[in-house]
Amino acid sequence: MRDFFIVWMERIISVVMVLGAVAVLLGGLGVMTAPQGGLLPGLMVWIAGTIYLILIGGMVYLGLGIYNNTKRTAEAIERLSQRS
């Protein structure tokens, strides 16, 4: 049951990251075309949004990577203990 939740969490995170990238893209375009906006504010939205997505996505995927590595290490230790 635990694997079900981990797999679906990975899928949901992937979808959220794609939706976030689309939101940053459209948000930057929206700022560029707004009467009070312009090219520079739109570029700043793209840069800040990209940095945000990289940091948040990296931290989430780092957490999942730690989980997967811990799981593999535990399985390897179990195999070693059974050989002795």
Contacts in CASP RR format, 6 or more apart in sequence:
PFRMAT RR
TARGET T0000
AUTHOR 0000-0000-0000
METHOD contacts of the structure
MODEL  1
MRDFFIVWMERIISVVMVLGAVAVLLGGLGVMTAPQGGLLPGLMVWIAGT
IYLILIGGMVYLGLGIYNNTKRTAEAIERLSQRS
6 64 0 8 1.000
6 67 0 8 1.000
9 64 0 8 1.000
10 64 0 8 1.000
13 57 0 8 1.000
13 60 0 8 1.000
13 61 0 8 1.000
13 64 0 8 1.000
17 53 0 8 1.000
17 57 0 8 1.000
20 53 0 8 1.000
21 53 0 8 1.000
24 45 0 8 1.000
24 46 0 8 1.000
24 49 0 8 1.000
24 50 0 8 1.000
24 52 0 8 1.000
24 53 0 8 1.000
25 46 0 8 1.000
27 42 0 8 1.000
27 45 0 8 1.000
28 42 0 8 1.000
28 43 0 8 1.000
28 45 0 8 1.000
28 46 0 8 1.000
29 42 0 8 1.000
30 42 0 8 1.000
31 37 0 8 1.000
31 38 0 8 1.000
31 41 0 8 1.000
31 42 0 8 1.000
31 45 0 8 1.000
32 38 0 8 1.000
32 39 0 8 1.000
32 41 0 8 1.000
32 42 0 8 1.000
END
